[in-house]
Amino acid sequence: MNIALWTVAGLLALAYVAGGLLKIVLSKQRIRAAGGASAAWTDDVSPARIKTIGVLEVLGGLGLVLPGLTGVAPELVPLAALGLAMIMVGAAVTRISRREYRLLVADLAYLVLIAFVLWGRLGPVPLAA
């Protein structure tokens, strides 16, 4: 179980750090152009909000793995997972409001993986302090 939790957390961390960095570094127009239909949500939000989401994704992604790897404040791992879950709930609400149901499936898949890490680190396999 611990190996599965580390694997999922590591893959999520890579995805969120990479995606977050792109949101921080690229302009709103470049994100929209590169993302195609999956980035249509950027039409409805300010560049500052996109950058904020990017920063939160980077912090959440790092929070999934760094506390466990360093042994410093490992109780932050479930909090990082909870924060990312909140981001994904917001993403799902946005997809529903935009009637982007096919894209909603990917957001829900991320949410399930995050919930697995949250459950695992709060319950059966907590990280040692």
C-alpha positions in Angstrom: 0.0 0.0 0.0 2.8 2.4 0.8 4.4 1.8 -2.6 1.1 2.5 -4.3 0.6 5.7 -2.3 4.2 6.9 -3.1 3.7 6.1 -6.8 0.4 7.9 -7.1 1.7 10.9 -5.0 4.8 11.1 -7.1 2.9 11.0 -10.4 0.4 13.6 -9.2 3.3 15.7 -8.0 4.9 15.6 -11.4 1.7 16.5 -13.1 0.8 19.4 -10.8 4.2 20.9 -10.6 4.6 20.8 -14.4 1.1 22.1 -15.1 1.4 24.7 -12.4 4.7 26.0 -13.7 3.2 26.3 -17.2 0.4 28.4 -15.8 2.9 30.6 -14.0 5.3 31.0 -16.9 3.1 31.1 -19.9 0.7 33.9 -20.8 -3.0 33.4 -20.8 -3.1 33.4 -24.6 -0.3 30.8 -24.9 -2.0 28.5 -22.4 -5.2 28.8 -24.4 -3.5 28.2 -27.7 -1.5 25.3 -26.5 -4.3 23.7 -24.5 -7.0 23.8 -27.2 -10.5 22.8 -26.0 -9.2 21.7 -22.6 -7.9 25.2 -21.9 -11.1 27.0 -22.9 -11.8 27.7 -19.2 -9.1 30.4 -19.4 -11.4 32.5 -21.4 -13.5 33.0 -18.3 -10.8 34.0 -15.8 -8.2 36.7 -15.4 -4.5 36.1 -16.0 -3.9 36.7 -12.2 -6.3 33.9 -11.3 -4.5 31.5 -13.7 -1.1 32.4 -12.1 -2.7 31.9 -8.7 -4.0 28.5 -9.6 -0.5 27.7 -11.0 1.2 28.6 -7.7 -1.3 26.6 -5.7 -0.7 23.6 -8.0 3.0 23.8 -7.6 2.8 24.1 -3.9 0.3 21.3 -3.6 2.4 19.0 -5.9 5.5 19.6 -3.9 3.5 19.1 -0.7 2.5 15.7 -1.8 6.1 14.4 -1.7 8.6 16.7 -0.1 7.4 16.4 3.5 7.5 12.6 3.2 10.9 12.6 1.5 12.5 14.9 4.0 10.7 13.8 7.1 10.0 17.4 7.9 6.3 18.0 8.8 4.9 14.9 7.1 1.5 15.8 8.4 1.4 18.4 5.5 1.0 15.6 2.9 -2.7 15.1 3.6 -3.2 18.8 3.8 -1.6 19.2 0.4 -3.8 16.5 -1.0 -6.8 18.2 0.5 -5.8 21.5 -1.1 -5.4 19.8 -4.5 -8.8 18.1 -4.1 -10.3 21.6 -3.5 -8.7 22.8 -6.7 -10.1 19.8 -8.6 -13.6 20.3 -7.2 -13.3 23.9 -8.5 -12.2 22.5 -11.9 -15.1 20.1 -12.0 -17.6 22.8 -11.2 -16.1 24.9 -13.9 -16.3 22.1 -16.4 -20.0 21.5 -15.4 -20.9 25.1 -15.8 -19.2 25.2 -19.2 -20.9 21.9 -20.2 -17.5 20.3 -20.9 -18.6 16.9 -19.7 -15.9 14.9 -21.6 -13.2 16.9 -20.0 -14.8 16.5 -16.6 -13.9 12.8 -16.6 -10.1 13.7 -16.4 -10.7 16.1 -13.6 -12.7 13.5 -11.7 -9.9 10.9 -12.3 -7.4 13.3 -10.7 -9.8 13.9 -7.8 -10.0 10.1 -7.2 -6.3 9.7 -7.2 -5.9 12.7 -4.8 -8.6 11.2 -2.6 -6.6 7.9 -2.5 -3.5 9.7 -1.3 -5.5 11.7 1.2 -7.2 8.6 2.6 -4.1 6.5 2.6 -2.0 9.1 4.4 -4.7 9.9 7.0 -5.7 6.3 7.6 -3.9 3.0 6.9 -0.4 4.3 6.0 0.4 7.6 7.6 3.9 9.0 7.2 6.0 8.8 10.4 6.7 12.1 12.0 
